[in-house]
Amino acid sequence: MAAVVRFLMPSVFYEPPQTFKIGQPADFPFGPPTFLVDEKIFVFRDRDKGFAVASAVCTHLGCTVAHFQSDERFHCPCHGSVFAPDGSVIHGPAPRGLQWFEVTQARDGMLRVDKDKVVPPSYRLMV
């Protein structure tokens, strides 16, 4: 019986697409980052530097981190990891820093994020 059930259930794990559009540049204000819940990313827009996208997923156990404007750090509410503004670990238990993803501008003008392309924290898209 188990073989029949296994045959009827697909052995495919569906994941959300790793490349996706997040909106027009004007959708993102200057200043504190914009948190996109469904994508689990922070979108930064600096006046002089452009756009950058950081993961909101803690590298310890995958909890969603929060960004605090008061100290410009990322804090994990689950186990207390703290990350610097560049995503590097200040205080564990996170084993490594937050990832930064490539952001480009599509032909239609929308910003596109590719989570398969990890970039250094200094990477910026100028629009």
Sequence and secondary structure as in RCSB ss.txt:
>XXXX:A:sequence
MAAVVRFLMPSVFYEPPQTFKIGQPADFPFGPPTFLVDEKIFVFRDRDKGFAVASAVCTHLGCTVAHFQSDERFH
CPCHGSVFAPDGSVIHGPAPRGLQWFEVTQARDGMLRVDKDKVVPPSYRLMV
>XXXX:A:secstr
 HHHHHHHS        SEEEEE GGGS SEEEEEETTTTEEEEEETTTEEEEEE B TTT  B EEETTTTEEE
 TTT  EE TTS EEESS SS   EEEEEE TTS EEEEEEEEE TT  B  
